[in-house]
Protein backbone atom coordinates (compact mmCIF):
# COMPACT_ATOMS: atom_id res chain seq x y z
CA UNK A 1 0.00 0.00 0.00
CA UNK A 2 1.08 3.59 -0.54
CA UNK A 3 0.90 4.39 3.17
CA UNK A 4 3.20 1.47 3.96
CA UNK A 5 5.68 2.51 1.27
CA UNK A 6 5.56 6.08 2.55
CA UNK A 7 6.24 4.95 6.09
CA UNK A 8 9.17 2.76 5.03
CA UNK A 9 10.58 5.59 2.91
CA UNK A 10 10.30 7.98 5.86
CA UNK A 11 12.02 5.57 8.23
CA UNK A 12 14.84 4.79 5.79
CA UNK A 13 15.20 8.50 5.02
CA UNK A 14 15.43 9.29 8.71
CA UNK A 15 17.99 6.57 9.44
CA UNK A 16 20.21 7.03 6.37
CA UNK A 17 19.54 10.69 5.64
CA UNK A 18 18.39 9.77 2.13
CA UNK A 19 15.10 8.11 1.27
CA UNK A 20 15.76 8.16 -2.48
CA UNK A 21 17.09 4.60 -2.47
CA UNK A 22 13.66 3.40 -1.35
CA UNK A 23 11.67 6.01 -3.25
CA UNK A 24 13.28 5.26 -6.63
CA UNK A 25 12.30 1.59 -6.93
CA UNK A 26 8.84 2.28 -5.49
CA UNK A 27 8.14 5.01 -8.04
CA UNK A 28 9.58 2.88 -10.86
CA UNK A 29 7.10 0.13 -9.98
CA UNK A 30 4.18 2.51 -10.64
CA UNK A 31 5.14 2.84 -14.31
CA UNK A 32 5.34 6.64 -14.23
CA UNK A 33 6.70 8.56 -17.20
CA UNK A 34 10.15 10.07 -16.67
CA UNK A 35 8.58 13.50 -16.14
CA UNK A 36 6.06 12.13 -13.63
CA UNK A 37 8.82 10.21 -11.88
CA UNK A 38 11.01 13.30 -11.47
CA UNK A 39 8.10 15.53 -10.45
CA UNK A 40 6.77 13.06 -7.88
CA UNK A 41 10.21 12.29 -6.48
CA UNK A 42 11.02 16.00 -6.26
CA UNK A 43 7.81 16.81 -4.39
CA UNK A 44 8.39 13.97 -1.92
CA UNK A 45 11.97 15.15 -1.38
CA UNK A 46 10.80 18.74 -0.95
CA UNK A 47 8.36 17.85 1.83
CA UNK A 48 10.85 15.56 3.56
CA UNK A 49 13.55 18.23 3.39
CA UNK A 50 11.25 20.96 4.72
CA UNK A 51 10.89 18.88 7.87
CA UNK A 52 14.63 18.29 8.17
CA UNK A 53 15.53 21.89 7.38
CA UNK A 54 13.20 23.27 10.03
CA UNK A 55 15.07 21.24 12.66
CA UNK A 56 18.55 21.95 11.29
CA UNK A 57 17.94 25.70 10.84
CA UNK A 58 17.32 26.22 14.54
CA UNK A 59 20.47 24.33 15.56
CA UNK A 60 22.76 25.69 12.83
CA UNK A 61 25.57 28.18 13.43
CA UNK A 62 24.52 30.91 10.98
CA UNK A 63 27.11 33.40 9.73
CA UNK A 64 27.52 35.72 6.76
CA UNK A 65 29.63 33.21 4.81
CA UNK A 66 26.97 30.49 5.04
CA UNK A 67 24.20 32.90 4.09
CA UNK A 68 26.26 34.06 1.10
CA UNK A 69 26.81 30.47 -0.03
CA UNK A 70 23.11 29.74 0.22
CA UNK A 71 22.24 32.83 -1.81
CA UNK A 72 24.90 31.91 -4.39
CA UNK A 73 23.66 28.33 -4.65
CA UNK A 74 20.07 29.25 -5.54
CA UNK A 75 20.74 30.42 -9.13
CA UNK A 76 23.15 27.49 -9.62
CA UNK A 77 20.44 25.03 -8.59
CA UNK A 78 17.96 26.70 -10.95
CA UNK A 79 20.52 26.52 -13.76
CA UNK A 80 21.07 22.82 -13.08
CA UNK A 81 17.33 22.16 -13.14
CA UNK A 82 16.99 24.03 -16.46
CA UNK A 83 19.86 22.10 -18.05
CA UNK A 84 18.54 18.80 -16.69
CA UNK A 85 15.08 19.50 -18.06
CA UNK A 86 16.49 20.21 -21.52
CA UNK A 87 18.61 17.04 -21.48
CA UNK A 88 15.69 14.93 -20.25
CA UNK A 89 13.66 15.51 -23.39
CA UNK A 90 16.35 13.70 -25.42
CA UNK A 91 16.62 10.68 -23.10
CA UNK A 92 14.61 7.62 -24.14
CA UNK A 93 12.36 6.32 -21.31
CA UNK A 94 14.11 2.92 -21.27
CA UNK A 95 17.53 4.60 -20.99
CA UNK A 96 16.14 6.79 -18.18
CA UNK A 97 14.96 3.71 -16.30
CA UNK A 98 18.32 1.95 -16.77
CA UNK A 99 20.20 5.01 -15.50
CA UNK A 100 17.95 5.09 -12.42
CA UNK A 101 18.55 1.42 -11.74
CA UNK A 102 22.34 1.89 -11.98
CA UNK A 103 22.20 4.87 -9.62
CA UNK A 104 19.99 2.98 -7.13
CA UNK A 105 22.26 -0.09 -7.27
CA UNK A 106 25.37 2.06 -6.82
CA UNK A 107 23.80 3.82 -3.84
CA UNK A 108 22.86 0.52 -2.25
CA UNK A 109 26.40 -0.84 -2.69
CA UNK A 110 27.80 2.36 -1.19
CA UNK A 111 25.51 2.08 1.84
CA UNK A 112 26.33 -1.60 2.34
CA UNK A 113 30.10 -1.40 2.07
CA UNK A 114 31.29 2.19 2.50
CA UNK A 115 29.06 3.78 5.17
N, C-alpha and C positions, 0 to 999 in steps of 0.2 A: 504494500500500500504506500501511497505517497507520504502519509504521515510518518510511517515507519522509516522510509528512506530519508526523510527530512531529519528525523531524530538521530539516525545513525550518522548522517552527514554533519550535524551539529556537534555530536560527541567527538567524532574523528577530528573535525576542525578545531575543537577546543583543546584536544589532547596534542595534536601535531602542529597546530597553528595554520593548517591548510586543509580545507575540506574538498579541494578540487580533485584529489585522487579518488574520492568517493563519488563526487558530483559528476565527473566526466563519464564514467561507465553508466551511471544511472540515466543521465540525459541521453547518451547514445542509444540506450535500450528503448527509448520512446520513439525513435525514428524521426527526430526533428531535422529540419533542414539545417544547413550550416549557419544560416542567419538566425534561425530560431534558437539553435544551440548556443550561439555566442550571446544573444540577447538574454536568454533565460539564465545562463551561467553568470553573466555579468550582473543581473539584478539580484540573484541569490548572493553573490559575493558582496555586492554593495550593502545589502541589509545585514549580512554577517559582519562586515567591516565597520559599519556604523556602530554596532554594539561594542566591538573591540575598541574602536577609536575613542568612544565616550569614556571608557575606563582608562585607557592609556593617557588621554589628554590631561586628565586631572593629576596623574602621577608623574608626568613628564617634566623634565627640567628645561623650560622654554627659555630661549635667548635669541638675540637678533640674528645670529648666524643660521639657526634652525628655521626661523620664520622666513628668512631670505631664501633658503634652499627649497622650502615648501612653495613659496611664490614662484620661484624659478622652475620648479618641476611641473607646475600646472600646464603651461603652454607646451612643454615637451611631451607630456602625457597626451594632450589633445592632438599634437602632431603625429604621435605614434598610432593613435586610434584612426586618424584620417588615412595614414599610409596603409595600415592593416586592412581597413575597409576597402581601399582601392585594390589591394593585392587579392583579397578574398574573392572578388568577383571573377578572377581568372583561375581559381583553384577548383578543380573538379570535386564534386561531393565525395567520391570514393577516396580520392587523395587526401581530402580533409579528414575523413574518418581514420585513415591509416596514420596520418600525422598525429592525431589525437591519441591513438592507441600506443604509438611509440613513446609519446611524451608521458602518458599514464604509466606505461611499463617502466620507463626510465625513472620516474619519480618513485615508484614502488621499490625498485631495486635500491635506489638511494636511501630510502627510509629503512629498508631492511639491513643494509650493510654499512652505511656510512653516517648514521645518525648518532 
